[in-house]
């Protein structure tokens, strides 16, 4: 038998038979102390793509599609909106679409973003029951209609903001 010590929440010990061994890796990501710098790095140097500000031209509508379970949501969304504004995007052309339910109301999130970085941006909650806020995009193989949030469909550029999670 091989003992494996797993650290999450309270320390736990899990006994594992020797014929069922697997490889372990060191701790994954480090704690991010400076979200503004982390966002700057991610947007300036995405994998296999040039700086994201090059994806926009003057007048483009930018939508940040935000998962409300994103860690440090206020810091990340504020830094993202600010990063694009510093590179020429007009704040009136930025919209934030919150997916599903979360701890933030649209008004509260807009106010916190304004407090954090001085930007006044529109924040809306994606609502499947509001047909005025949905746009038809296609039909599936069964001919059922597929609808998406109208702001996402109308946008010139959509930046998803989320965090990787286990299934």
Secondary structure, DSSP 8 states (H G I E B T S, - for coil): -EEEEEESSSEEEEEE-GGG--------S---S-HHHHHHHHHHS-TTS--GGGG--TT--EEEEEETT-TTHHHHHHHHHHHHHHTT--GGGEEEEEES--S--HHHHHHHHHHHHS---EEEE--TT-GGGEEEEEE-TT--EEEEEHHHHH-SEEEEE------
